[in-house]
Amino acid sequence: MNRLLVILFTLSSLTCLGQETKNNSEEILINKILADPSPREIKKVLSGLRKQNLSPRNVTIHDSIALSNANTLYILSHVVEGNKHYGAVIIPDHSKMKKMPVLILATGGDGMHTQFDITQDFNHSAAQFPNLIGSDLDNEFIIVIPSFRGQQMIIGDKKYQSEGNVGDAFHGATTDAIAFLNVTLATFNQADKERIAIYGGSRGGTVALLASSRDKRIKRTIVVAAPTDMKALYLLYPDQFKLLFFNDLLQGKITEDEARKKFISSSPIYFIKELPVVQLHHDKNDPFVPVEFARRLTDNMSAIGKDIDNYFYDEGIHGFWNDEVFWKRVQHFIRPLIE
């Protein structure tokens, strides 16, 4: 009996030791990925991103839906990095008469939100669906709404499932947004490639910044409550973002070098020199994304003379969808694109 207990104790100790060794190895690997990149490394990553071939592939228009404001919503699919991807484009009724500016709307989420409803996710008191940006601007902009990989896009009783890893919520989602912008510009002649803005909240705000740094066609960027530094975000939520950022690496699906590039490419703070004029909104007591994320971006942009129009709120919330002052600021910021 005593001998059996000794054996069981030894096996238990070895199992714990093996798990501890595995955990230590994982932490060492993760810390290597998290190391601050050099300017040269950042430049190399950005160069690689800008060389991506995101030309429209296998584009199909699946549906056209007449909206109550006389505008038309189109559902399109295309292929991005081997995955079928969906998105929506809203064309104003009078768009055949002239070229129109484009506004990309990037949805929020944390890499575990597998669906979004166009009629709900962009709804707010200032403008009820089908009016998405309020005032008279819904008739002056072509609205582009990409779904992101692994997400299901819902409009009414129709559902459209994009393929891919929903956990690739920053780097991959940005690729999806730019690729769908390219689809829009190639499909609708009314879309003016010289007048493009992007708007996003939370994860969508991160995507807005990343897309703007990659794609010089984007002239104005609106950011709400966005994580701007993935290292800081990981340290804030290590259990959640270990799965999102490092699962593929730890399972051997991607190399250490690939994981490093992907992680760097997900942090807007590394690419502030590439950003256009930015309007930033953040609550001082945001319960999910601390205000330090916004202040660091603001301070770094200001330090190098980049234009940033920032607003800090005292509402204690993550987003300002029902704040009419907020919406007036957004509308004022994008209005020059139609003038």
KAHU-V517049 format. One record per pair of residues at least 4 apart in sequence whose ideal C-beta (glycine too) atoms are under 8 Angstrom apart, sorted by sequence separation. I is the first residue (numbers start at 0). J is the second residue. D is the distance in whole Angstrom. If there is no record, write none. Layout:
<<I;J;D> <I;J;D>>
This chain:
<<0;4;7> <1;5;7> <2;6;7> <3;7;6> <4;8;6> <5;9;6> <6;10;6> <7;11;6> <8;12;6> <9;13;6> <10;14;6> <11;15;6> <12;16;6> <13;17;6> <14;18;6> <15;19;6> <16;20;6> <17;21;6> <18;22;6> <19;23;6> <20;24;6> <21;25;6> <22;26;6> <23;27;6> <24;28;6> <25;29;6> <26;30;6> <27;31;7> <28;32;7> <29;33;6> <30;34;7> <36;40;4> <37;41;7> <38;42;6> <39;43;6> <40;44;6> <41;45;6> <42;46;6> <43;47;7> <44;48;6> <45;49;6> <46;50;7> <47;51;8> <65;69;8> <66;70;5> <78;82;7> <90;94;5> <108;112;3> <115;119;8> <116;120;6> <117;121;6> <118;122;7> <123;127;8> <126;130;4> <132;136;5> <133;137;7> <135;139;7> <136;140;6> <146;150;4> <153;157;7> <163;167;7> <167;171;3> <168;172;5> <169;173;7> <170;174;7> <171;175;6> <172;176;6> <173;177;7> <174;178;6> <175;179;6> <176;180;7> <177;181;7> <178;182;7> <179;183;6> <180;184;6> <181;185;6> <182;186;6> <183;187;6> <191;195;8> <199;203;3> <200;204;5> <201;205;8> <202;206;6> <203;207;6> <204;208;7> <205;209;6> <206;210;6> <207;211;6> <208;212;6> <209;213;6> <210;214;6> <228;232;7> <229;233;6> <230;234;7> <231;235;6> <232;236;6> <233;237;6> <236;240;5> <237;241;6> <238;242;8> <239;243;7> <240;244;5> <241;245;5> <242;246;5> <245;249;5> <246;250;6> <248;252;7> <253;257;4> <254;258;7> <255;259;6> <256;260;7> <257;261;6> <258;262;6> <259;263;6> <260;264;6> <261;265;7> <262;266;7> <266;270;8> <267;271;7> <270;274;7> <281;285;6> <285;289;6> <288;292;5> <290;294;6> <291;295;6> <292;296;7> <293;297;6> <294;298;6> <295;299;6> <296;300;6> <297;301;6> <298;302;6> <299;303;7> <301;305;7> <312;316;8> <322;326;7> <323;327;6> <324;328;7> <325;329;7> <326;330;6> <327;331;6> <328;332;6> <329;333;7> <330;334;6> <333;337;8> <334;338;7> <36;41;5> <66;71;7> <78;83;6> <79;84;5> <94;99;5> <107;112;8> <115;120;5> <122;127;6> <126;131;6> <132;137;6> <137;142;8> <146;151;7> <153;158;5> <154;159;8> <167;172;7> <198;203;8> <199;204;4> <226;231;8> <241;246;7> <247;252;4> <248;253;6> <253;258;6> <285;290;6> <300;305;4> <314;319;7> <65;71;6> <66;72;6> <77;83;8> <78;84;7> <106;112;8> <122;128;5> <126;132;6> <131;137;6> <146;152;4> <152;158;7> <153;159;8> <184;190;5> <199;205;7> <211;217;5> <226;232;5> <247;253;5> <248;254;8> <263;269;6> <284;290;7> <300;306;8> <301;307;6> <319;325;4> <64;71;7> <76;83;6> <77;84;6> <108;115;7> <121;128;7> <126;133;3> <130;137;5> <151;158;5> <152;159;5> <164;171;7> <183;190;6> <199;206;5> <210;217;6> <233;240;5> <248;255;7> <267;274;8> <281;288;8> <283;290;5> <300;307;5> <312;319;6> <36;44;7> <63;71;6> <64;72;4> <76;84;7> <91;99;7> <125;133;4> <126;134;8> <129;137;8> <132;140;7> <144;152;8> <151;159;7> <152;160;8> <163;171;7> <184;192;5> <199;207;4> <232;240;6> <233;241;7> <253;261;7> <282;290;7> <314;322;7> <63;72;7> <64;73;8> <76;85;5> <77;86;8> <106;115;5> <119;128;8> <151;160;5> <152;161;7> <197;206;8> <198;207;6> <211;220;4> <248;257;8> <281;290;5> <63;73;5> <64;74;8> <75;85;7> <76;86;8> <118;128;5> <121;131;5> <123;133;8> <132;142;7> <150;160;8> <151;161;7> <197;207;4> <248;258;4> <297;307;6> <312;322;8> <62;73;7> <63;74;8> <74;85;7> <75;86;6> <117;128;7> <126;137;7> <131;142;6> <150;161;5> <229;240;8> <233;244;6> <247;258;7> <281;292;7> <296;307;8> <62;74;4> <74;86;8> <75;87;8> <149;161;6> <163;175;8> <208;220;6> <281;293;4> <297;309;5> <60;73;6> <61;74;5> <74;87;6> <75;88;7> <107;120;8> <146;159;7> <148;161;6> <149;162;7> <197;210;6> <207;220;5> <245;258;7> <312;325;8> <60;74;7> <61;75;7> <73;87;7> <106;120;6> <147;161;7> <148;162;7> <149;163;5> <161;175;8> <197;211;6> <207;221;7> <208;222;6> <244;258;8> <279;293;6> <60;75;5> <61;76;6> <72;87;6> <73;88;5> <146;161;5> <148;163;3> <149;164;6> <150;165;6> <180;195;7> <207;222;6> <229;244;7> <310;325;8> <59;75;7> <72;88;7> <73;89;8> <148;164;6> <149;165;3> <293;309;7> <58;75;6> <59;76;5> <72;89;5> <73;90;7> <104;121;6> <148;165;6> <149;166;7> <208;225;7> <279;296;7> <58;76;7> <59;77;7> <71;89;7> <147;165;7> <149;167;8> <204;222;4> <207;225;7> <244;262;6> <279;297;6> <293;311;7> <310;328;6> <57;76;8> <58;77;5> <70;89;5> <71;90;5> <148;167;6> <204;223;5> <208;227;7> <57;77;6> <70;90;6> <197;217;5> <203;223;8> <204;224;6> <205;225;5> <56;77;6> <57;78;5> <70;91;5> <71;92;7> <147;168;7> <176;197;8> <195;216;5> <196;217;7> <204;225;3> <205;226;5> <244;265;8> <290;311;7> <55;77;6> <56;78;4> <70;92;6> <195;217;5> <196;218;6> <197;219;8> <198;220;8> <199;221;7> <201;223;7> <203;225;8> <204;226;8> <205;227;7> <56;79;8> <66;89;7> <69;92;4> <121;144;8> <148;171;5> <193;216;8> <195;218;6> <196;219;4> <197;220;6> <198;221;4> <199;222;7> <200;223;4> <201;224;5> <202;225;8> <277;300;7> <61;85;8> <68;92;8> <147;171;7> <148;172;7> <192;216;6> <194;218;7> <196;220;7> <197;221;7> <199;223;7> <200;224;6> <201;225;6> <202;226;7> <308;332;7> <147;172;4> <193;218;8> <196;221;7> <198;223;8> <200;225;7> <201;226;8> <271;296;7> <53;79;7> <57;83;8> <199;225;7> <274;300;7> <104;131;7> <117;144;6> <148;175;6> <268;295;6> <147;175;5> <268;296;6> <271;299;5> <277;305;8> <279;307;6> <281;309;8> <283;311;5> <146;175;8> <147;176;8> <267;296;7> <271;300;5> <276;305;8> <277;306;7> <278;307;8> <279;308;7> <280;309;8> <281;310;8> <282;311;7> <283;312;7> <284;313;7> <286;315;7> <288;317;7> <87;117;6> <102;132;7> <145;175;5> <172;202;7> <176;206;6> <180;210;8> <276;306;4> <277;307;5> <278;308;4> <279;309;4> <280;310;5> <281;311;6> <282;312;5> <283;313;6> <285;315;8> <286;316;7> <287;317;5> <115;146;7> <145;176;5> <268;299;7> <272;303;6> <274;305;6> <275;306;8> <276;307;7> <277;308;7> <278;309;8> <279;310;7> <281;312;7> <282;313;7> <284;315;4> <285;316;7> <286;317;6> <230;262;8> <271;303;7> <276;308;7> <278;310;8> <280;312;7> <282;314;6> <285;317;5> <145;178;8> <169;202;7> <173;206;5> <177;210;6> <229;262;6> <272;305;7> <282;315;6> <145;179;4> <168;202;6> <172;206;5> <176;210;5> <180;214;7> <271;305;6> <282;316;6> <115;150;6> <117;152;7> <118;153;8> <145;180;8> <282;317;7> <113;149;6> <114;150;6> <115;151;8> <117;153;7> <118;154;7> <143;179;7> <169;205;6> <173;209;4> <177;213;6> <180;216;8> <229;265;5> <230;266;7> <113;150;6> <114;151;4> <115;152;6> <116;153;4> <117;154;5> <118;155;7> <143;180;6> <169;206;7> <173;210;5> <177;214;5> <229;266;4> <282;319;8> <102;140;4> <104;142;6> <106;144;8> <112;150;7> <113;151;6> <114;152;7> <115;153;7> <116;154;7> <228;266;5> <100;139;7> <101;140;7> <102;141;7> <104;143;7> <108;147;8> <114;153;6> <170;209;8> <227;266;7> <228;267;8> <280;319;6> <89;129;8> <99;139;7> <100;140;5> <101;141;5> <102;142;6> <103;143;5> <104;144;5> <105;145;7> <106;146;8> <143;183;5> <169;209;7> <173;213;7> <227;267;5> <228;268;5> <99;140;7> <100;141;7> <102;143;7> <103;144;8> <106;147;7> <227;268;5> <89;131;7> <99;141;5> <101;143;6> <103;145;7> <108;150;8> <141;183;7> <225;267;8> <106;150;8> <114;158;8> <72;117;8> <93;138;7> <280;325;6> <91;137;7> <92;138;7> <141;187;7> <91;138;5> <94;141;7> <89;137;8> <91;139;7> <141;189;6> <280;328;8> <91;140;7> <141;190;5> <91;141;7> <278;328;7> <90;141;6> <278;329;7> <89;141;7> <113;165;6> <88;141;7> <89;142;4> <112;165;8> <88;142;7> <111;165;7> <220;274;7> <235;289;7> <278;332;5> <87;142;8> <88;143;6> <89;144;8> <110;165;6> <111;166;7> <209;264;7> <212;267;7> <220;275;6> <222;277;6> <87;143;8> <88;144;7> <110;166;5> <209;265;7> <219;275;6> <220;276;7> <221;277;8> <222;278;7> <223;279;8> <224;280;7> <225;281;8> <232;288;8> <72;129;7> <86;143;7> <87;144;4> <110;167;7> <213;270;8> <218;275;5> <219;276;6> <220;277;5> <221;278;5> <222;279;5> <223;280;5> <224;281;6> <86;144;6> <110;168;3> <209;267;6> <212;270;4> <215;273;8> <217;275;6> <218;276;7> <219;277;8> <220;278;7> <222;280;7> <223;281;7> <224;282;7> <70;129;7> <86;145;4> <109;168;7> <110;169;8> <147;206;8> <208;267;4> <212;271;8> <219;278;7> <221;280;8> <86;146;6> <108;168;6> <169;229;7> <205;265;7> <213;273;8> <215;275;8> <231;291;8> <232;292;8> <68;129;5> <84;145;8> <85;146;5> <209;270;7> <212;273;4> <224;285;6> <231;292;7> <67;129;6> <68;130;6> <84;146;7> <205;267;6> <208;270;8> <211;273;8> <212;274;6> <226;288;5> <66;129;4> <211;274;5> <224;287;7> <225;288;7> <84;148;7> <211;275;6> <224;288;5> <228;292;6> <87;152;7> <227;292;5> <82;148;6> <86;152;7> <132;198;8> <208;274;7> <211;277;8> <226;292;6> <227;293;7> <70;137;7> <85;152;5> <87;154;7> <105;172;8> <225;292;7> <228;295;7> <70;138;7> <225;293;8> <227;295;7> <68;137;7> <79;148;8> <208;277;7> <224;293;8> <227;296;5> <68;138;8> <105;176;6> <103;176;6> <85;159;4> <85;160;7> <168;243;6> <85;161;5> <166;242;7> <84;161;5> <103;180;6> <166;243;5> <74;152;8> <83;161;7> <84;162;7> <82;161;7> <83;162;5> <84;163;7> <101;180;7> <74;154;7> <82;162;4> <166;246;7> <82;163;4> <72;154;7> <101;183;7> <74;157;7> <76;159;7> <80;163;7> <101;184;8> <164;247;8> <79;163;8> <74;159;6> <201;287;7> <201;288;7> <208;296;8> <101;190;5> <64;154;7> <99;189;5> <101;191;7> <64;155;7> <80;171;8> <84;175;6> <98;189;6> <99;190;7> <100;191;6> <101;192;8> <170;261;5> <173;264;8> <97;189;7> <98;190;8> <99;191;6> <103;195;7> <105;197;6> <107;199;7> <109;201;8> <110;202;7> <170;262;8> <86;179;4> <94;187;8> <98;191;4> <101;194;7> <102;195;8> <103;196;7> <105;198;7> <106;199;8> <107;200;5> <108;201;7> <109;202;6> <224;317;5> <80;174;7> <84;178;7> <95;189;7> <100;194;4> <101;195;5> <102;196;5> <103;197;4> <104;198;6> <105;199;3> <107;201;4> <108;202;5> <170;264;5> <224;318;5> <62;157;7> <79;174;6> <84;179;7> <88;183;5> <94;189;4> <99;194;8> <100;195;7> <101;196;7> <102;197;7> <103;198;7> <104;199;7> <105;200;8> <107;202;5> <108;203;8> <170;265;5> <223;318;6> <79;175;6> <86;182;7> <98;194;8> <100;196;7> <102;198;6> <106;202;7> <107;203;5> <169;265;4> <223;319;7> <86;183;8> <90;187;6> <105;202;8> <106;203;5> <107;204;8> <61;159;7> <88;186;8> <105;203;3> <79;178;5> <88;187;7> <90;189;7> <104;203;8> <105;204;7> <79;179;8> <77;178;7> <105;206;4> <77;179;7> <105;207;5> <75;179;8> <103;207;8> <77;182;5> <105;210;8> <75;182;6> <103;210;7> <75;183;8> <221;329;6> <75;186;7> <221;332;6> <221;333;7> <219;332;6> <103;217;8> <219;333;6> <201;317;7> <219;335;8> <201;318;7> <219;336;7> <200;318;5> <218;336;7> <53;174;7> <51;174;7> <55;178;8> <53;177;6> <58;182;6> <53;178;4> <55;181;5> <60;186;7> <54;181;6> <55;182;5> <58;185;7> <53;181;6> <58;186;6> <111;239;8> <55;185;5> <109;239;7> <55;186;8> <198;329;7> <111;243;8> <110;243;4> <109;243;8> <198;333;8> <196;333;5> <196;336;6> <194;336;5> <194;337;8> <49;213;6> <48;213;5> <45;212;7> <45;213;7> <133;326;5> <140;333;7> <132;326;8> <136;330;6> <35;230;8> <124;320;8> <125;321;8> <134;330;5> <140;336;8> <33;230;5> <123;320;4> <124;321;5> <132;329;7> <133;330;6> <136;333;7> <140;337;7> <122;320;8> <123;321;6> <125;323;5> <132;330;7> <136;334;7> <139;337;5> <124;323;7> <33;233;7> <126;326;7> <125;326;4> <132;333;7> <136;337;7> <125;327;8> <123;326;7> <107;318;8> <29;241;7> <32;244;8> <32;245;7> <47;260;7> <29;245;6> <32;248;7> <44;260;5> <48;264;6> <28;245;8> <44;263;5> <45;264;8> <25;245;8> <28;248;7> <44;264;5> <28;249;8> <41;263;7> <32;255;7> <40;263;7> <25;249;6> <31;255;7> <44;269;8> <45;270;6> <32;258;5> <28;255;7> <32;259;5> <36;263;5> <31;259;8> <41;269;5> <45;273;7> <33;262;7> <41;270;7> <32;262;5> <102;333;7> <36;269;6> <100;333;8> <100;336;4> <100;337;6> <99;337;8>>
